[in-house]
Amino acid sequence: MFADDEFLDSPALNYEQWRDMLRANWGVYTVDDPKGFAGRVRSRRICGFNASDINNNVRRCERTQREVRVDGVDHYYVVVQIAGRSTIIQNGHAATLDIGDVTLIDSARPVTYLNAGGEQWISLQLPRQPLKSHIGFEPLIGSHGCLRTRVGRLLHQLIRENEEEEMYAPAGRYMQLAIYDLIGALFAPTDPMLAFPRTDKLFGRVCDIIKRHFANPDFGPCEVALEAGISLRYVQKLFTQRGLTCSQYIYSRRLDHAARLLRRRKWLRTGEPISEVAYTCGFRDYTHFARKFRRRFGHSPAYHTGDQA
């Protein structure tokens, strides 16, 4: 259904040729029958990532611990099953892939492919640190995303339909972030608390950004995401993990600062209009400020200053 006939009709490589074409991007692999081997590799770019179409006729292909140590390749890669059926074993997980299914592999760990012979895959190389920084946790390698799920279908579609030459460069960056988001959705640990400690440092950085900018009335979750260099979806995830939203936290910082300024106004008897305090703290509208303030502290801003008994 998804097989690329032009690719499969191209001349086959022997094992040494096939291995050497894979080595730079995917590391070294050994096979169970090097003498009878026939395979193909076609390198390309997808959404700015290195990618390859890969095919072979062997029943067992693996990357051993020794090969991991020797070649030093260190990244994640997504494997999309294009033809045939494979079982891919890594990190104690066995993912059986039908046509269209995907799995996530860590090139810095041993992996074994068990095939019927004649399978075809697309592999997409994902830099380790940018992916982890974007999604905020170590993805669960060796599990698989099914074409029958919406997220699996979207990831499959992005990889299959977005050749570099067809894409305007700035758009490619957004497509990369979309792929990272889908990887995060498909390969998150089943226990969210396993990922949670890894986000503490990033969450602290996001909070520091908000502390610096909350007084700007135009500053909201989108601006937080932009300055932090992560997706808006992930910003929201950082806060929902902790029982609130990004907007709630921004308003909390504004209201806490307003309360401090109102107390100082009371002590110094400055007579500064309360509306000016609201504007200083990032509120454009005094009525909105007063409503938020009452909901937070249980009384009006004027009462907080002693202007009302």
C-alpha positions, 0 to 999 in steps of 0.5 A, a space after each residue: 500500500 505504502 511501498 515506494 516502487 521506484 525505490 524498490 526497483 533501484 539496484 540492490 547493494 551488497 552488505 558492505 555497501 549498505 552498511 557503509 551508506 547507513 554508518 554516518 547517520 544511523 550507525 553500524 548494523 550487522 545482519 544474519 546473512 551477509 553473503 545473501 544480503 540485498 538492500 537499498 538506502 536512499 538519503 534525503 531531507 524531511 522537514 530539515 531532518 536527515 532521513 533515509 529510505 531503507 530496505 533489506 532482505 534479511 530476517 535479523 538485523 541488529 546493532 550491538 553494544 560493541 557497535 554502539 561504543 565504536 561508532 559513537 552515533 548518538 541521537 533518536 530516530 523515528 522508524 516508519 514501517 512502509 512495507 512488510 512487518 517487523 518486530 523491533 526490540 530495544 530497552 526491553 520493549 518489543 514493538 511489532 510494526 505493521 504498515 504505517 506504524 512508527 516507533 522511536 529508537 535510541 541510536 546510543 543503545 543496542 537494537 534488534 530488527 526481526 523481519 520476514 524479509 523484504 521490509 521497507 522503512 523510513 528513518 528520520 533522525 532527531 537530535 537528542 537534546 533539542 527533542 528532550 528540551 522541547 518535550 521536557 522528558 526522556 521519551 519512551 523508546 521501543 514503544 510504538 505509535 499505531 497508524 489507527 490513532 490520530 497522533 500516529 496518523 499525523 506523524 506518519 503524514 508529516 514524515 511521508 508528505 514533507 520533502 525539504 525541496 517542497 517546503 519554505 524554510 521558515 515553515 520547515 522550523 514549525 514542522 520540526 516543532 510539530 514533529 517534536 510535539 507528536 513524538 512527545 504525545 506518542 512516546 511519553 512515559 506511561 507514568 507521568 511522574 517519571 517525566 515530572 522531575 525532568 521538567 522542574 528546571 524548565 518550569 523554573 526558567 518559565 516562571 523566571 521569564 514571567 516574573 520579568 515580563 508580567 507587568 507588560 499587558 501584552 505578555 501572555 502564554 504565547 510570549 512565554 513560549 516564544 522566549 522559552 523556546 518551547 511550544 505553547 502546548 508544552 508551556 500549558 502542559 508544564 502548568 497543568 501538571 502543577 494544577 494551574 494554567 499559564 494565564 492563571 500564574 501570570 495573573 497571580 504574579 500581577 495581583 501579588 505585585 499589586 497587593 505589595 504596591 497597595 500596601 506601600 501606598 498605604 504606608 507612605 500615604 502617597 495618594 497614588 490613584 489605585 488605577 495607576 497601580 493596576 496599570 503598573 501591574 499589567 492590567 489595561 482595565 481597572 474594572 477587570 483588575 478590581 474583579 480579579 483582585 476581589 476574587 483573589 483576596 476577598 476584598 476590593 483594592 480600595 479596602 486593601 489600602 484602607 481607603 474603605 472601612 
